[in-house]
Amino acid sequence: MSETPVSETPASAGSETPACAALTARARALDAADVLAGRRKEFVLDDTVYLDGNSLGALPAAVPGRLDDVVRREWGELRIRSWDESGWWTAPERTGDLIAPLVGAAAGQIVVGDSTSVNIFKALVGAVRLAGEGRDEILVDASTFPTDGYIAGSAARLTGRTLRPVEPADVPAALSDRTAAVLLNQVDYRTGRLHDLPSLTAAVRAAGAVSVWDLCHSAGALPVGLDAHGVDLAVGCTYKYLNGGPGSPAYLYVRHGLQDRFDSPLPGWNSHAEPFGMRPAYEPAAGALRGRVGTPDILSMLALEAALGVWEGVTVDAVRAKSLALTDFFLECVGAYVPAGRVDVLTPLAHAERGSQVALRCADAGEVMRRLIARGVVGDFRRPDVLRFGFTPLYVGFGDVERAAAVLGKVLGEASE
């Protein structure tokens, strides 16, 4: 991890100085000019500064009413008829088509269902099978989220391949004619570092291997471009920047050109070409539907579908522009408010290398985050010493950013006394 010290200028720690007043005024001006500011009213929020949307997105206001209808009318009154009359059966692909433009994919390539972990397993084993015999190595992001590594290890054992952890920047040099599949995260969950999906995907393709991308910390926060960059397979959760709710179903992307050859290691009746035929022999459905397994989790699925309504009329480019502006402003405010030497910035400063979060290294990070939350600023703590702040442009404003930095400065100033 790279570490960038904050400004060595003596900090105000939130005191009323001309510099602080200028930051407050700038926050007001930026909020007034924000083209996405109106989206905030589409979420259930209070006075808390919520900077943990990279762990769990805020509740979209349309979801409670939709779930009430699903439970009371569709389940309570229509009951089994809702599989057809309410469209329950087609929800996985219908919801996938709502996610598709947010990750740069055409319709018909994403199916929603299961957890991220299960979809990583399906994608990685499927990738090895697509690569064919003679390729006996799987590369995995060495700094990946732990579950990705666990699943990759299991996939390697089950397919008789060797697992090799590699830092994303070192992937091009590590590729060879032995490489079957490469599993990478677009954004590092600890530091917020954005990896170069276009060039890494191109390198994997040139080596004859199959690319698998984990989009958990990028989808809904920045452009992905799955189709444009020739990504083979991708997975992601929906409860972070897509605001689908705790435990909302994940998704699996299978590029059009691979769908007729994608061999899921978890064939189920829902992915059968004739699901109600109940035949003993398995025949996969056409298209991305072969990524389905069992009966969809309808309550969570339809909550997610309703939550995705907040994206109507919003472009990912606008979200990315605001994300960078928010994180830039937060870093500037941290430099102004936080006592010198108290934190190091782990997140890259370059826009091309930054996701939509800022990670700060702090010796007493756990206690600092506890005190921040007690004062109405919610981020999260990652052991042993990382403060993470996620910026969801649909509902986080510049005033929130300035307030969070000011409270952080006060907390760190008190702890230093």
C-alpha positions in Angstrom: 0.0 0.0 0.0 1.2 3.5 -0.8 1.1 6.0 2.0 0.8 9.8 1.5 1.2 12.0 4.6 -1.4 14.7 5.0 -0.3 18.3 4.8 2.4 19.3 7.3 0.6 22.6 7.8 -0.6 22.9 11.4 -4.2 21.7 11.6 -7.2 23.7 12.8 -8.9 20.5 14.0 -12.2 22.1 13.1 -11.8 25.5 14.8 -13.4 28.6 13.3 -10.6 30.0 11.1 -10.8 31.8 7.8 -9.5 28.6 6.1 -12.3 26.6 7.7 -14.9 29.1 6.8 -13.7 29.1 3.2 -14.1 25.3 3.1 -17.6 25.5 4.5 -18.5 28.1 1.9 -17.0 26.0 -0.9 -19.0 23.0 0.3 -22.2 25.0 0.1 -21.4 26.3 -3.4 -20.5 22.8 -4.6 -23.7 21.4 -3.3 -25.7 24.1 -5.0 -24.1 23.3 -8.3 -24.4 19.5 -7.9 -26.5 18.0 -10.7 -27.1 14.8 -8.6 -28.1 16.7 -5.4 -31.8 15.9 -6.1 -31.2 12.2 -5.8 -30.7 12.4 -2.1 -34.4 12.7 -1.5 -34.9 9.3 -3.0 -33.2 7.7 0.0 -34.1 7.2 3.6 -31.5 9.3 5.5 -31.2 11.4 8.6 -28.6 13.9 10.0 -25.9 11.3 10.1 -23.0 11.7 7.6 -23.1 8.2 6.1 -19.8 7.3 4.5 -20.2 3.5 4.6 -22.1 2.9 1.4 -19.1 0.9 0.2 -20.2 -1.7 2.8 -24.0 -1.2 2.8 -25.8 1.3 0.7 -28.6 3.5 2.2 -32.2 2.5 1.8 -34.0 3.8 -1.4 -37.3 5.3 -0.4 -39.2 3.3 -2.9 -38.2 -0.1 -1.5 -40.5 -0.3 1.6 -43.7 0.3 -0.4 -42.7 -2.2 -3.1 -41.9 -4.9 -0.5 -45.2 -4.3 1.2 -47.0 -4.9 -2.1 -44.9 -8.0 -2.8 -45.6 -9.5 0.6 -49.3 -8.5 1.0 -50.6 -8.7 -2.5 -48.3 -10.8 -4.6 -47.5 -13.4 -2.0 -50.5 -12.9 0.4 -53.2 -12.8 -2.3 -51.9 -14.1 -5.6 -49.6 -16.7 -4.0 -48.3 -19.2 -6.5 -49.8 -17.3 -9.4 -47.2 -14.5 -8.9 -44.5 -16.6 -10.5 -46.3 -15.9 -13.8 -48.7 -13.0 -13.2 -46.2 -10.8 -11.1 -43.2 -11.8 -13.2 -41.3 -13.5 -10.4 -39.9 -16.2 -12.7 -38.1 -13.7 -15.0 -36.8 -11.4 -12.2 -33.2 -12.7 -12.3 -32.7 -11.7 -15.9 -34.9 -8.6 -15.8 -33.0 -7.2 -12.8 -29.7 -8.2 -14.6 -30.8 -6.0 -17.5 -31.2 -3.1 -15.1 -27.7 -3.6 -13.8 -26.2 -4.0 -17.3 -25.9 -0.3 -18.3 -24.3 0.5 -14.9 -21.4 -1.8 -15.8 -21.2 -1.2 -19.5 -23.0 -4.3 -20.7 -25.7 -5.0 -23.3 -28.8 -6.7 -22.3 -29.0 -10.5 -22.0 -25.6 -11.0 -20.3 -26.3 -10.6 -16.6 -28.3 -12.9 -14.4 -29.0 -12.0 -10.7 -29.0 -14.5 -8.0 -27.0 -16.3 -5.3 -24.2 -14.6 -3.3 -21.0 -13.1 -4.7 -19.0 -16.1 -3.4 -21.2 -18.6 -5.2 -21.0 -16.5 -8.4 -17.2 -16.3 -8.1 -17.1 -20.1 -7.9 -19.4 -20.5 -10.9 -17.3 -18.0 -12.9 -13.9 -19.3 -12.0 -14.6 -23.0 -12.6 -16.5 -22.0 -15.7 -13.4 -20.0 -16.8 -11.1 -22.9 -16.3 -13.4 -25.1 -18.4 -13.5 -22.5 -21.1 -9.7 -22.3 -21.2 -9.5 -26.0 -21.9 -6.9 -28.7 -21.2 -3.2 -27.9 -21.1 -3.6 -24.7 -19.0 -2.9 -25.7 -15.4 -2.6 -22.4 -13.5 -5.1 -19.9 -12.0 -3.8 -16.4 -11.2 -5.6 -14.5 -8.4 -5.2 -11.0 -7.1 -2.8 -11.3 -4.2 -4.5 -8.4 -2.3 -8.0 -9.7 -2.9 -10.9 -9.8 -0.5 -10.4 -13.0 1.5 -13.4 -14.9 0.2 -12.2 -14.5 -3.4 -9.0 -16.1 -2.4 -10.7 -18.9 -0.5 -13.0 -19.6 -3.5 -10.1 -19.5 -5.9 -8.2 -22.0 -3.8 -11.2 -24.3 -3.8 -11.7 -23.9 -7.6 -8.0 -24.8 -8.1 -8.3 -27.9 -6.0 -11.5 -29.1 -7.7 -10.1 -28.6 -11.2 -6.6 -29.9 -10.6 -5.0 -26.5 -11.2 -2.3 -24.6 -9.3 -3.3 -21.3 -7.7 -0.8 -18.5 -7.9 -1.4 -15.2 -6.1 -0.1 -12.2 -8.0 -0.3 -8.4 -7.5 -2.5 -6.9 -10.2 0.3 -4.8 -11.6 2.4 -7.9 -12.1 -0.2 -9.9 -13.9 1.0 -9.2 -17.5 4.5 -10.5 -16.6 3.0 -13.6 -14.9 0.8 -14.7 -17.8 1.9 -17.7 -19.8 0.5 -20.5 -21.9 -0.1 -22.2 -18.6 -2.6 -19.6 -17.5 -6.2 -20.8 -17.6 -8.0 -18.0 -15.7 -7.3 -14.7 -13.9 -9.4 -13.4 -11.0 -9.0 -9.7 -10.2 -10.8 -7.0 -8.3 -11.4 -3.7 -10.1 -11.0 -1.8 -6.8 -9.0 -2.9 -3.8 -11.4 -3.1 -0.9 -8.8 -1.9 1.7 -7.2 1.1 0.0 -9.7 2.1 -2.7 -7.0 1.6 -5.4 -8.5 1.3 -8.9 -6.8 -1.3 -11.1 -6.5 -0.9 -14.9 -9.3 -3.2 -16.1 -8.9 -2.4 -19.8 -5.1 -3.1 -20.1 -5.2 -6.1 -17.7 -8.1 -7.6 -19.6 -6.3 -7.1 -22.9 -3.2 -8.8 -21.5 -5.2 -11.8 -20.2 -6.9 -12.1 -23.6 -3.6 -11.9 -25.5 -2.3 -14.8 -23.4 -5.3 -17.0 -24.3 -6.6 -17.0 -20.8 -10.1 -16.1 -19.4 -10.7 -13.0 -17.4 -12.9 -12.9 -14.3 -13.5 -9.5 -12.6 -14.9 -8.8 -9.1 -16.9 -5.6 -9.4 -18.1 -5.3 -5.8 -16.4 -2.0 -5.1 -16.8 -0.5 -8.5 -20.3 -1.2 -9.9 -22.4 1.9 -9.4 -19.4 4.1 -8.5 -17.5 4.3 -11.7 -17.5 3.2 -15.4 -16.6 -0.4 -15.9 -17.1 -1.1 -19.6 -17.4 -4.8 -19.6 -18.4 -5.1 -23.3 -16.1 -2.4 -24.5 -13.0 -3.9 -22.9 -13.8 -7.5 -23.8 -14.2 -8.9 -20.2 -15.1 -12.5 -20.3 -16.8 -13.1 -16.9 -17.6 -10.8 -14.0 -19.4 -10.9 -10.7 -20.5 -8.4 -8.1 -22.6 -7.7 -5.1 -25.6 -5.3 -5.1 -25.7 -4.1 -1.5 -22.9 -1.5 -1.8 -23.2 1.2 -4.4 -26.3 -0.4 -5.9 -28.2 -0.1 -2.6 -30.0 -3.4 -2.9 -30.1 -4.0 0.9 -28.4 -6.4 3.3 -27.7 -9.7 1.7 -29.3 -8.7 -1.6 -28.5 -11.1 -4.4 -25.3 -10.9 -6.5 -24.9 -11.1 -10.2 -23.0 -13.0 -12.9 -22.0 -11.6 -16.3 -21.2 -13.9 -19.1 -20.0 -12.3 -22.3 -22.3 -13.0 -25.3 -19.6 -14.8 -27.3 -19.0 -17.3 -24.5 -22.5 -18.1 -23.4 -23.0 -21.1 -25.6 -19.8 -22.6 -24.1 -20.1 -21.5 -20.5 -20.3 -24.7 -18.4 -21.5 -23.8 -14.9 -20.2 -26.1 -12.1 -23.6 -25.7 -10.4 -26.3 -26.8 -12.8 -29.7 -26.5 -11.3 -33.3 -26.9 -12.4 -33.6 -23.1 -12.8 -30.8 -23.1 -15.5 -32.2 -26.1 -17.4 -33.4 -25.5 -20.9 -36.8 -27.0 -19.8 -37.0 -26.4 -16.1 -40.4 -27.9 -15.6 -39.6 -30.9 -17.7 -38.0 -32.5 -14.7 -35.8 -34.6 -16.9 -32.9 -36.6 -15.4 -30.4 -35.4 -18.0 -29.2 -31.8 -17.7 -29.4 -29.5 -20.7 -28.4 -25.9 -20.1 -30.6 -23.0 -21.0 -29.5 -20.6 -23.7 -27.7 -17.4 -22.8 -26.9 -16.0 -19.4 -29.7 -18.0 -17.9 -27.4 -21.0 -17.5 -25.9 -19.0 -14.7 -29.0 -19.6 -12.6 -29.1 -22.5 -10.1 -32.1 -22.8 -7.8 -35.2 -20.9 -6.9 -34.6 -17.2 -6.8 -34.8 -15.3 -3.5 -37.8 -13.3 -4.6 -38.2 -10.9 -1.6 -34.6 -9.7 -1.9 -34.6 -9.8 -5.7 -37.7 -7.5 -5.9 -36.3 -5.2 -3.3 -33.2 -4.8 -5.4 -35.2 -4.3 -8.5 -37.1 -1.4 -6.8 -33.8 0.0 -5.4 -32.3 0.2 -8.9 -35.1 2.7 -9.8 -32.9 5.5 -8.3 -30.7 5.2 -11.4 -33.3 6.3 -13.8 -32.0 9.2 -15.7 -28.5 9.0 -14.1 -25.3 8.4 -16.1 -22.4 6.5 -14.6 -20.1 9.3 -16.0 -22.0 11.9 -13.9 -21.6 9.6 -10.8 -17.9 9.2 -11.5 -17.3 12.9 -11.9 -19.0 13.6 -8.6 -17.2 10.7 -6.9 -13.8 12.2 -7.8 -14.9 15.7 -6.8 -16.1 14.3 -3.4 -12.9 12.4 -2.7 -10.7 15.3 -3.8 -12.6 17.7 -1.5 -12.4 15.2 1.4 -8.7 14.8 1.0 -8.3 18.6 0.9 -10.5 19.0 4.1 -8.5 16.2 5.9 -5.4 18.2 5.1 -6.9 21.3 6.6 -8.6 19.8 9.7 -6.5 16.8 10.8 -3.5 17.4 13.0 -0.3 16.9 11.1 1.2 13.4 11.2 -1.9 11.8 12.6 -3.0 9.9 9.5 -1.5 8.7 6.2 -3.5 8.5 3.0 -3.5 5.0 1.5 -5.8 5.7 -1.4 -4.0 6.9 -4.6 -4.2 10.6 -5.3 -4.3 10.1 -9.1 -7.8 9.9 -10.5 -7.0 7.0 -12.8 -6.0 4.9 -9.7 -8.8 5.9 -7.3 -12.2 4.2 -6.7 -14.9 5.9 -4.7 -13.5 5.5 -1.2 -10.6 7.1 0.9 -8.6 4.9 3.2 -6.6 6.5 6.0 -4.0 4.8 8.1 -4.2 5.7 11.8 -2.6 4.0 14.8 -5.7 4.0 16.9 -8.2 3.5 14.0 -10.7 1.3 15.8 -11.2 3.7 18.7 -11.2 6.7 16.3 -14.0 5.2 14.2 -16.0 4.4 17.3 -15.8 8.0 18.4 -16.6 9.3 14.9 -19.8 7.1 14.8 -20.8 8.4 18.2 -20.6 12.0 16.7 -22.7 11.2 13.7 -20.0 10.3 11.1 -20.2 6.7 9.9 -17.4 5.1 8.1 -15.7 1.7 8.9 -12.6 0.2 10.4 -10.4 -2.5 8.8 -7.8 -4.2 11.0 -5.3 -3.4 12.0 -5.2 0.4 11.4 -7.4 1.5 8.5 -10.2 4.0 8.5 -12.4 3.6 5.4 -14.8 6.3 4.1 -17.0 5.4 1.1 -18.6 8.1 -1.1 -21.9 7.3 -2.8 -22.5 10.2 -5.1 -26.3 9.6 -5.3 -26.7 10.7 -1.7 -23.5 12.1 -0.2 -23.0 15.8 -0.5 -20.0 18.2 -0.2 -21.3 19.5 3.1 -21.3 15.9 4.4 -17.6 15.7 3.3 -16.6 18.9 5.0 -18.4 18.0 8.2 -16.9 14.5 8.3 -13.3 15.9 7.9 -14.0 18.5 10.6 -15.3 15.9 13.1 -12.3 13.6 12.3 -10.0 16.5 13.0 -11.6 17.2 16.4 -11.5 13.5 17.4 -7.8 13.1 16.4 -7.0 16.4 18.0 -8.5 15.4 21.3 -6.8 12.0 21.1 -3.4 13.7 20.7 -3.8 15.9 23.8 
